[in-house]
Amino acid sequence: MISVYSIVDEIKKHLRDNPTVNTVRFGEVSEADLSKTTMYPLANFTIRDVTFFDYIMVFRLSFLFLDVVDYTKDYNPDDKGNREDATNMLDVLNTQLSVANDLISHLRRGDLFDDKYQITGEPSCRLLKGQYENDLAGWGVEIRVEVQNTFSIG
């Protein structure tokens, strides 16, 4: 039977294998240490609920993909390079969206899909900017993952 342990372990393993992620954490973000001691970028997730059907269970998972927005003193507003302002905000948003996209893609058609962790529905990412201390920014996403319910009643 696929259990809470199974789905948490598989998601953690996948996120830890992503070279862009430094810290993977399961639990409520309110319980996370969001201070400068956390090794960012951070992927945090939790289980919101589980819905049971005849032969499947659907886990509703909430994810936060966050990094610290850095400021530069060397910003030149006349330089028409990649920076929009004195921060790396666009870099943070781009990189963290890539982490979310990687996870979603592997649940749709990758190794997680092959291991019977399959996305259901259409997830969408919401921009996170200014909600957390330490100038964190990134994306939040809710994903529904369908798994087989192989629990035996006989």
N, C-alpha and C positions, 0 to 999 in steps of 0.2 A: 504494500500500500504506500502511495505517496503521502508523506506526512509533512507537517510543518517543518521538521528538521530537513527533509529532502529538498523542499523548494527554497528554503533559506540558504542551505549549503550550496545548491546549484547556482543561485543568483549571486551569492557572495563570490564563488569561484570565478564565475564569468567576469564580474566587475573587477576582481583582483588581477585578472589576466590582461586587463586593459592598461596599456602603459601610461595613459593619461591620468589614471586615478591613483592617488597615493593612499587614501584611507577609505575603507568600506566598513560601514556600520549598519547594524540592524537595530531598530528601536525608534521610539519617538524622538523627533528632532529636539523637542524641549528638554530632553534628558542628555543631549549631546553637549560636549565641551566645544563650543564654537569660538573659543578664545584663540589667540595666536599660537597656542601649543598644538593645536590640531594640524596634522600634515595635510595641507590642501594640495590638490583638489579632493573634495569629499563626495562620496556617493553614499547617501543615507536612505534606507527604506524600511518600511514596516507593512504589516498585514492589516488591512482595514476590516475585512470580513471575508467569509467563505460562504458560497451558496452551493447547496447540494441539489443535483439532478439525479436521474436514475443511475447513470453509469459514469458521471463526471462530477467533479467539484470545480468551482470557479473561485480562485483567490483574487481578491481586489487588493492590489499592492500600490502603495504611494511611495514615490521616489523624489529625492532632492539631489540635484547635481550642482554643487557649489564650489566656487573658488574665490580667492581674495582679489579684489580690484586694487591694483597698484597705481601709484601716482608717480610721475616723473617731474623732476625740477627742470629738466632740459627740454621741455616741450616748446616748440616753436610754432605758433599759429600760422606763420607764413609758409611753413614746410607742407607741401601737398602730398605727404606720404600716407601711410595707412592709418595713422591715428586721427580720430575725430576730435579728441580733446587731450588733456594731460593724463589720461588713464589708459589702461589696457582693457577697458570694458568690452569692446568688440571682440577682442581675443578671448576673453573669459566666456562670453556668450557663445561664440563660435565653437570653442573647444568643448564646453559642457553640453551643448546641443549634439555634438558629435558622439559623446558618450551615451546620451539618451538614444540616439538613432542606432548606434551599434547594438545596444541591448534589445531594442524593439525589433530590429532586423533579425537578430539571432532567435528571437521568440517566434518570428513569422516564418522563417525559412532556413534557419541555421542549425547549429549543433543543439541548442536548447529545444528547438522544434523537433529535431530527430529524437531527442531524449524524452519526448512526450510532454514538454512544457510549452504549450501553444497559446499564443495571444488570441484573444477574442475581442471583437469590437475595434474601434478606431481611437487609439490614444492621441491626445494632443498635449503639447507642452505649454506651460504658462511661464511667462517671464517672472523671475524673482530678482528684485533689485530694491535695496533699501529696507527690506523686512527684517534683516538680521544685523547684529553688531559686526564690527570688524570689516565693514565695507564688502560684504559678501554679495555675490551675484551669481546667477545661473538659471536653472530651469527646474520646475516641478512637473511631474507627470504621474498620472494614475493609470495603471495597466491592469487589465483583467487577464489572468492566466488560467487556462483550462487544463486540467489534469484528469487522468483516468481515476475513477473510484473503484478500486479493486478489492474493497473490503468484503470479506466473505461472511455470509450470515448462516452458513450451514456447516 
